[in-house]
Amino acid sequence: MPGKKSLKKMEKTQDTEAPKEEKKKEKLIGSVDAIHANSPELMDAMKKMKVITPPAVASQFNLKVSVAKRILAELNAKGTINLVAHTNNLRVYSLPPKAN
């Protein structure tokens, strides 16, 4: 059976625990910058992309993938972009061809 800790050992453990509590950082959970589907910034970025996917849009604009999926689904419903291919995990979109 271990005996009681000496006073010096108890002081050392208290000294090492105190700075750890002060170094804790606050986390921002779920903070998302709202980008509208109609924003010209989004459209300009998509014109430069060869293939438009939710992960690509999410990484470009620092969004969650779920938010990027919603934006792309909304643009697809409006007819601004076309769904080219899809699987259970990924959807691939492209801009419609320009009318000459």
C-alpha positions in Angstrom: 0.0 0.0 0.0 1.3 3.4 -0.9 1.7 5.8 2.0 0.7 9.4 2.2 2.4 11.9 0.0 4.9 14.2 1.6 4.1 17.9 1.7 6.8 18.6 -1.0 5.2 16.1 -3.4 1.8 17.5 -2.8 3.0 21.0 -3.5 4.7 19.9 -6.7 1.5 18.3 -8.0 -0.4 21.5 -7.2 2.2 23.6 -8.9 2.1 21.5 -12.1 -1.7 21.4 -12.2 -2.3 25.2 -11.9 -0.6 26.3 -15.2 -2.4 23.7 -17.2 -5.7 25.2 -16.2 -4.6 28.7 -17.3 -3.4 27.5 -20.7 -6.8 26.2 -21.8 -8.1 27.9 -24.9 -11.7 28.6 -25.8 -13.0 26.6 -28.8 -15.4 28.0 -31.3 -17.6 25.1 -32.2 -19.9 25.4 -35.2 -18.8 28.9 -36.2 -19.6 29.3 -39.9 -19.2 32.3 -42.1 -22.5 32.6 -44.1 -22.0 32.7 -47.8 -25.1 33.1 -49.9 -25.6 30.9 -53.0 -26.1 34.0 -55.1 -22.9 35.7 -54.1 -20.6 36.8 -56.9 -17.6 35.7 -54.9 -18.9 32.1 -54.9 -19.7 32.2 -58.6 -16.2 33.6 -59.6 -14.5 30.8 -57.6 -16.6 28.1 -59.2 -15.8 29.4 -62.7 -12.1 28.8 -62.0 -12.7 25.2 -60.8 -12.6 22.3 -63.3 -14.9 20.2 -61.1 -17.2 21.5 -58.4 -17.6 19.2 -55.4 -18.8 20.0 -51.8 -15.4 19.3 -50.2 -13.7 21.6 -52.7 -16.1 24.4 -52.0 -15.9 23.8 -48.3 -12.1 24.0 -48.3 -12.0 27.1 -50.5 -14.4 29.1 -48.3 -13.6 27.6 -44.9 -17.1 26.1 -44.5 -18.4 22.8 -43.2 -19.0 20.2 -45.9 -22.7 20.0 -45.0 -23.1 23.7 -45.6 -21.4 23.4 -49.0 -23.7 20.5 -49.9 -26.7 22.7 -49.1 -25.4 25.6 -51.2 -24.6 23.4 -54.2 -28.0 21.6 -54.0 -29.7 25.0 -54.0 -27.7 26.2 -57.0 -28.6 22.9 -58.8 -32.3 23.4 -58.1 -32.1 26.9 -59.6 -30.3 25.6 -62.7 -27.1 27.6 -62.1 -25.0 24.4 -62.0 -25.6 20.9 -63.3 -25.2 17.6 -61.5 -22.7 15.6 -63.6 -22.2 12.4 -61.6 -23.0 11.2 -58.1 -22.4 8.3 -55.7 -23.6 7.8 -52.2 -20.6 9.8 -50.8 -19.9 12.4 -53.4 -21.7 14.6 -55.9 -19.9 16.3 -58.9 -21.2 19.5 -60.4 -20.2 21.6 -63.4 -21.2 24.9 -64.8 -23.6 24.7 -67.8 -22.0 25.3 -71.2 -22.1 28.9 -72.4 -24.7 29.7 -75.1 -23.1 31.2 -78.1 
